[in-house]
Amino acid sequence: MANWKRIALLEAAVLCLVCCGASQPQEPPSDFHRLPLEAYRLDHKTEAAYHQAEALLIRACMEKSGFEWRTPSAASPGPDPRRRRYGVSDADIAQSYGYHPPMQDQPAIMKAIEAEQELFRQPGADEAYSGPEGSEGQGCAAQARERLTKGAGDASHALFSTLDEKSLSSLERHPAARAATREWRDCMRERGYSYTTPRDAVAAGWDLETPVPSQEERAAASADVACKEETSLTSTWLSVETGIQRSLVAENASDLAALKKANDAYRKNARAVIAELDR
C-alpha cells in the first residue's frame, strides 16, 4: 500500500477514536447553530454517529474476511470545532486550555491509535480494507461508504465549504464587524497584547501540539475572551454574519436543498447501521 493511502486510513481511524471513544470536556453552547448555513451542515452528533456506523460496518466486513478487528462501542462526540468559529470564547476553557482544543486522556487516545496500527499489520488486512490496488469499491471501507451514502444523491459538499469561507471573508470586511474588531484590539493592547484580530491571537505561534498549554498561552486566551465580552465582539459578528448568510442561502437555495437531503440520508443510514450492528 502506498504511504499516502495508509496515512488516510490512519487519519480516519484517529477521527473515529477521538469523536467516538474519548470522554472530553465540552465548551458551553454557542449561538452559532442559528447561523442560516448551519441548517445545511451535518450536525456534530450525526457526524460522530456516521463515523461510528462506518467503523461498525468495516469491523463486520473485516471479521467476515477473517481478520481481528475492533471499534469503539459508542458514538460520543468530542469538542465541536464550530463553537470556536470566532476563536475561544469561554473564560474557564481559556484559563485551562488556552487556545488548545479541550481534550482529555491523550495517552489513552495515543494507545488506541497504536492498537489501530497493529490491526493493519495482519497479513492481507490492507487489501481487505481498501481493496486490491487499482480496484474501485471492493474494500471494506468503500463498501461501508456506499451503504452510508445510499440515497444521498450528488449534493455538492464543496459548495458548503465555499459558502462558509465566503461568509467569514465577507464578515471580516463588514464595517460593523471591523469596528468591533478595532475595539477588541484596543482592549487587548490595554492588557499588553499587540494582536490586530482574534485570528492573529490564535495564530501567534502557540505550540498546539503539546499536551499542556503554556501559562503565556492561557493568559493570552483569557485576555482574548475578556475583551470579546467587554466589546460584545462575538454578538456583533454573529449578527452581521447572520445577514450575510441569509443572502448566501437565498442565492444557492436549490443546491443547498440537495445538500440537506444528503445529510438526512447520512443521518438515517447511520442510525440504521448502529441499531443493527452496535454490540
C-alpha positions as CSV (number, residue, x, y, z in Angstrom):
1,M,0.0,0.0,0.0
2,A,1.2,3.5,-0.8
3,N,2.2,5.6,2.1
4,W,-0.5,8.2,1.4
5,K,-3.1,5.5,1.4
6,R,-2.0,4.2,4.8
7,I,-2.0,7.7,6.2
8,A,-5.5,8.3,5.0
9,L,-6.7,5.1,6.7
10,L,-5.0,6.0,10.0
11,E,-6.4,9.6,9.9
12,A,-9.9,8.1,9.6
13,A,-9.2,5.8,12.5
14,V,-7.9,8.7,14.6
15,L,-11.0,10.7,13.8
16,C,-13.3,7.9,14.9
17,L,-11.3,7.3,18.1
18,V,-11.4,11.0,19.0
19,C,-15.0,11.5,18.1
20,C,-16.5,8.2,19.2
21,G,-14.4,6.9,22.1
22,A,-12.8,9.6,24.2
23,S,-14.5,11.5,27.0
24,Q,-13.8,15.2,26.6
25,P,-14.8,18.5,28.2
26,Q,-17.4,20.5,26.3
27,E,-17.4,24.2,25.8
28,P,-20.7,25.9,26.6
29,P,-23.2,26.1,23.8
30,S,-22.9,29.0,21.5
31,D,-25.4,30.6,19.2
32,F,-23.5,29.6,16.0
33,H,-26.1,26.9,15.3
34,R,-28.5,29.7,14.5
35,L,-26.4,30.9,11.5
36,P,-28.5,30.2,8.4
37,L,-25.9,27.9,6.7
38,E,-25.8,25.6,9.8
39,A,-29.1,24.1,8.6
40,Y,-27.1,22.6,5.7
41,R,-24.2,21.3,7.7
42,L,-24.0,17.7,9.1
43,D,-24.5,18.4,12.8
44,H,-21.8,17.3,15.2
45,K,-23.6,14.4,16.8
46,T,-24.7,13.0,13.4
47,E,-21.1,13.3,12.2
48,A,-19.9,11.3,15.2
49,A,-22.7,8.7,14.6
50,Y,-21.7,8.5,10.9
51,H,-18.1,7.7,11.8
52,Q,-19.3,5.2,14.4
53,A,-21.5,3.5,11.9
54,E,-18.7,3.4,9.4
55,A,-16.4,1.8,11.9
56,L,-19.1,-0.8,12.7
57,L,-19.6,-1.7,9.1
58,I,-15.8,-2.0,8.5
59,R,-15.5,-4.2,11.6
60,A,-18.3,-6.6,10.3
61,C,-16.7,-6.7,6.9
62,M,-13.2,-7.3,8.2
63,E,-14.3,-10.0,10.6
64,K,-16.2,-11.7,7.8
65,S,-12.9,-11.8,5.9
66,G,-11.2,-13.5,8.8
67,F,-9.5,-10.6,10.5
68,E,-9.5,-9.5,14.1
69,W,-11.0,-6.0,14.2
70,R,-12.0,-3.7,17.0
71,T,-14.0,-0.5,17.0
72,P,-15.3,2.0,19.7
73,S,-18.6,1.0,21.1
74,A,-20.4,4.4,21.5
75,A,-20.8,7.5,19.4
76,S,-19.8,10.2,21.8
77,P,-18.8,13.4,20.1
78,G,-15.7,15.3,21.3
79,P,-15.5,19.1,21.3
80,D,-17.3,20.8,18.4
81,P,-14.9,23.0,16.5
82,R,-17.8,25.1,15.3
83,R,-18.1,26.5,18.8
84,R,-14.8,28.3,18.1
85,R,-15.9,30.0,14.9
86,Y,-14.7,33.3,16.2
87,G,-12.0,31.8,18.4
88,V,-12.1,30.8,22.0
89,S,-15.0,32.4,23.9
90,D,-15.3,30.7,27.3
91,A,-13.3,32.0,30.2
92,D,-12.9,28.7,32.0
93,I,-11.8,26.9,28.8
94,A,-9.3,29.7,28.1
95,Q,-7.9,29.5,31.6
96,S,-7.4,25.7,31.5
97,Y,-6.6,25.1,27.8
98,G,-5.5,28.4,26.2
99,Y,-6.0,28.0,22.5
100,H,-5.6,24.2,22.7
101,P,-8.7,22.2,21.9
102,P,-10.1,20.9,25.2
103,M,-9.2,17.3,25.1
104,Q,-8.7,14.7,27.8
105,D,-7.0,11.3,28.0
106,Q,-4.4,12.0,25.3
107,P,-2.3,9.0,26.5
108,A,-5.4,6.7,26.1
109,I,-6.1,8.1,22.6
110,M,-2.5,7.5,21.5
111,K,-2.7,4.0,22.9
112,A,-5.8,3.4,20.9
113,I,-4.2,4.7,17.8
114,E,-1.2,2.3,18.2
115,A,-3.7,-0.6,18.6
116,E,-5.4,0.5,15.4
117,Q,-2.0,0.5,13.6
118,E,-1.4,-3.0,14.9
119,L,-4.5,-4.3,13.2
120,F,-3.2,-3.2,9.8
121,R,-0.1,-5.4,10.4
122,Q,-2.2,-8.5,10.0
123,P,-1.2,-10.1,6.6
124,G,-3.7,-9.0,4.0
125,A,-5.5,-6.5,6.2
126,D,-4.6,-3.5,4.0
127,E,-6.0,-5.2,0.9
128,A,-9.2,-6.3,2.6
129,Y,-9.7,-2.8,4.0
130,S,-9.0,-0.9,0.8
131,G,-9.5,-3.5,-1.9
132,P,-6.8,-4.7,-4.4
133,E,-4.6,-2.0,-5.8
134,G,-6.4,-0.1,-8.5
135,S,-9.8,-1.5,-7.6
136,E,-12.9,0.6,-7.1
137,G,-15.4,-0.1,-4.3
138,Q,-14.1,-3.5,-3.5
139,G,-12.6,-3.0,0.0
140,C,-14.5,-2.9,3.3
141,A,-14.0,0.9,3.7
142,A,-15.6,1.6,0.3
143,Q,-18.5,-0.8,1.0
144,A,-19.2,1.0,4.2
145,R,-19.2,4.4,2.5
146,E,-21.6,3.0,-0.2
147,R,-24.1,1.9,2.4
148,L,-23.9,5.1,4.4
149,T,-24.3,7.4,1.4
150,K,-27.2,5.5,-0.1
151,G,-29.9,7.9,-1.2
152,A,-27.7,10.9,-0.7
153,G,-27.6,11.9,-4.4
154,D,-25.0,14.1,-5.9
155,A,-25.0,17.0,-3.4
156,S,-22.0,19.4,-3.6
157,H,-20.3,19.4,-0.2
158,A,-17.6,21.6,-1.7
159,L,-20.3,24.3,-2.1
160,F,-20.9,24.4,1.6
161,S,-17.3,24.9,2.4
162,T,-17.1,27.6,-0.3
163,L,-20.1,29.4,1.1
164,D,-18.9,29.1,4.7
165,E,-15.5,30.6,3.8
166,K,-17.1,33.3,1.7
167,S,-19.3,34.2,4.7
168,L,-16.3,34.6,7.0
169,S,-14.4,36.6,4.5
170,S,-17.4,38.9,4.0
171,L,-17.8,39.2,7.7
172,E,-14.2,40.4,8.2
173,R,-14.7,43.2,5.6
174,H,-18.0,44.4,7.0
175,P,-17.8,47.9,8.6
176,A,-19.7,46.9,11.8
177,A,-17.5,43.8,12.3
178,R,-14.4,45.8,11.7
179,A,-15.4,48.4,14.2
180,A,-15.9,45.7,16.8
181,T,-12.5,44.2,15.9
182,R,-10.8,47.6,16.5
183,E,-12.5,47.8,19.9
184,W,-11.2,44.3,20.7
185,R,-7.7,45.3,19.5
186,D,-7.6,48.3,21.7
187,C,-8.8,46.3,24.7
188,M,-6.1,43.7,24.1
189,R,-3.4,46.5,23.9
190,E,-4.5,47.7,27.3
191,R,-3.7,44.3,28.6
192,G,-0.3,44.2,26.9
193,Y,-1.0,42.3,23.6
194,S,-0.5,43.7,20.1
195,Y,-2.8,41.4,18.1
196,T,-4.8,43.1,15.4
197,T,-7.6,40.5,15.2
198,P,-8.8,37.4,17.1
199,R,-7.4,35.3,14.3
200,D,-3.9,36.8,14.9
201,A,-4.1,35.9,18.5
202,V,-4.9,32.2,17.8
203,A,-2.1,32.1,15.1
204,A,0.5,33.8,17.3
205,G,2.9,30.8,17.3
206,W,1.5,28.8,20.2
207,D,2.5,25.1,20.0
208,L,-0.9,23.5,19.9
209,E,0.7,20.0,19.6
210,T,1.9,20.0,23.2
211,P,-0.2,18.2,25.7
212,V,-0.3,21.2,28.1
213,P,-0.6,24.8,27.1
214,S,1.9,27.3,28.4
215,Q,1.0,29.8,31.1
216,E,1.6,32.6,28.5
217,E,-0.9,31.0,26.1
218,R,-3.5,30.6,28.8
219,A,-3.1,34.2,29.8
220,A,-3.4,35.5,26.2
221,A,-6.5,33.4,25.6
222,S,-8.1,34.6,28.9
223,A,-7.4,38.2,27.8
224,D,-8.9,37.4,24.4
225,V,-12.1,36.1,26.0
226,A,-12.4,39.1,28.4
227,C,-12.0,41.6,25.6
228,K,-14.6,39.8,23.5
229,E,-17.0,40.1,26.4
230,E,-16.1,43.7,27.1
231,T,-16.6,44.8,23.4
232,S,-19.5,42.5,22.6
233,L,-17.4,41.3,19.6
234,T,-19.0,37.8,19.3
235,S,-22.6,39.0,19.4
236,T,-21.8,41.8,16.9
237,W,-20.1,39.4,14.5
238,L,-22.9,36.9,14.8
239,S,-25.5,39.5,14.0
240,V,-23.5,40.7,10.9
241,E,-22.8,37.2,9.7
242,T,-26.4,36.1,10.0
243,G,-27.4,38.7,7.5
244,I,-24.6,37.7,5.2
245,Q,-25.6,34.1,5.3
246,R,-29.3,34.8,4.7
247,S,-28.2,36.3,1.3
248,L,-26.0,33.3,0.5
249,V,-28.7,30.8,1.3
250,A,-31.2,32.6,-0.9
251,E,-28.7,32.7,-3.8
252,N,-28.0,29.0,-3.5
253,A,-31.3,27.6,-2.4
254,S,-31.6,24.7,-4.8
255,D,-28.1,23.3,-4.3
256,L,-28.4,23.7,-0.5
257,A,-31.7,21.8,-0.5
258,A,-29.9,18.9,-2.2
259,L,-27.2,19.1,0.4
260,K,-29.8,19.0,3.2
261,K,-31.4,15.9,1.6
262,A,-28.0,14.2,1.5
263,N,-27.4,15.0,5.2
264,D,-30.8,13.5,6.1
265,A,-29.8,10.3,4.2
266,Y,-26.5,10.1,6.1
267,R,-28.3,10.5,9.4
268,K,-30.9,7.9,8.6
269,N,-28.3,5.4,7.3
270,A,-26.0,5.9,10.3
271,R,-28.8,5.3,12.8
272,A,-29.9,2.1,11.0
273,V,-26.4,0.7,11.0
274,I,-25.8,1.4,14.7
275,A,-29.2,-0.2,15.6
276,E,-28.2,-3.3,13.6
277,L,-24.5,-3.7,14.4
278,D,-23.7,-2.0,17.7
279,R,-23.0,-4.6,20.3
